Amino acid sequence: MMDYTQLLAFASNVVFVTALGWYLVTNLQWYDYKIERVVLRHHKSWWHIVYFIIPFIAYYATGRFFWILLFFGYLPALLLWHRKLDKKLVLTWRVKRFLILLVGLTLFQDMLCTLKSGCGVYGVFLPLAVAYLGSTVIERYLFEAYKREAKRKLERMPELKIVCVTGSYGKTSMKNFISQVLSKSHRVYATPRSVNTIGGIIRDVNEALPEDTQVYVCEAGAREQGDIYKIAQLLHPQIVVVGKVGPQHLEYFKSIDRIKRTKLEIMQSDRLERAFVHTSVTDEPHAKVTHFGDGITELEATLEGSSFTVDTGEGPLKLQTKILGGFQAININAAVLVAQELGVSNAAIAAAVAELKSVDHRLQRIDAGGKVILDDGYNGNIDGMKEGIRLCSLHPGRKVIVTPGLVESTEELNLELIAAINDVFDVAIVTGMLNAALFDKHLTVAQKIMLPKKETLQQVLAEQTRSGDIILFANDAPNFI
């Protein structure tokens, strides 16, 4: 039987290891379960010191009195940290398996230590390390099993046309526009939200892709070379779209050339019939490649919508849409080309484009309380953000921008963004700490407000904005960035 002191130490250790595991797996989920990214590329690495390293050291330094620090210091601090997150841990089966394995290993270790009476202090690092390694092995096994299952399902659908979309910018918009245009004449299914990793696509195929689908429109994203190749080898798409390429995620790829090569991996398909490639990627001729992006003329983009003409190869096609942003003409151009490839008439394409609905949080207009709100929270590239700024310049009233700046980009592009903001806005609200120093130094708007934490944003907006204002939410980065 354990005495009171042993029981307290036993319980404290289980709770502490579980809390550390919760912190660890939360960060892993944010960074695609890559431990090297959590350790080396975390945007707020000081969190690791506060919520992992210092408590870890304190555990061994305080000995039998650690429970006081645990229950009255560390746990309240960790709970407060969790409550303030705007991107909390999602309890997927992967997370549950990790936590179950961690708790099981901790209980086994502590019971063994207690029975043997051979532990001056219970271990913390060992169950964490074994749980991480063990869950990694389990996930890899399950990944391969789910991948085989997805391949078998796709093989049962020999008539299925697969359209795969990639690029630095506009992947989700292109995917949604292609899906909306084709849905008028085909049974279409598209990957939901921003699902674009190999694991997410495998799960989507297994759990959600209807077997009577005629066209599957899939988005392919990447953080390193080889990511898109894996998707291409899973799906073997007949039609691919490579959108505009720029310095997005440059910290991972190191050069624009590597980004281009990674995006072009999508063409490594045994069934490739047609590739539509933006001219920013390559303009080299290829028998199966059609270049796009330079054939857009007569573009007019206002706060009410856009009109433009595209060169379809069969003559000019005049289009009108309620979609905001001149840059969206390129994404709609891609949808037009894919629809033509699948036999949709120009008249049907023009009618479908006129009915396109905006993608949530991508220059989505909301009119509320006499204010015009442009929600561009999911747009994180310089071209899109500058177009949002240009649209705001057309508004006759006061102009307000809320932004953390560009994430995973360069200082030069952030300075370019700041210059555009200075030319247009009356009020700039800068959220987060990532680019705070740069914006604070170079912003010259009439009123700038620096918000290290976003919890007070709603209150600030209520106090600082009024009827007649236009408010642009540009790139709503989560607060772990």
Beta strands, then each sheet from edge to edge (+ up, - down):
strand 1: 161-166
strand 2: 188-190
strand 3: 215-219
strand 4: 239-242
strand 5: 274-278
strand 6: 289-292
strand 7: 296-302
strand 8: 305-311
strand 9: 316-321
strand 10: 364-368
strand 11: 371-376
strand 12: 399-403
strand 13: 427-431
strand 14: 447-451
strand 15: 470-474
sheet 1: 2+ 3+ 1+ 4+ 5+ 6+
sheet 2: 7+ 8- 9+
sheet 3: 10+ 11- 15- 12- 13- 14-
end
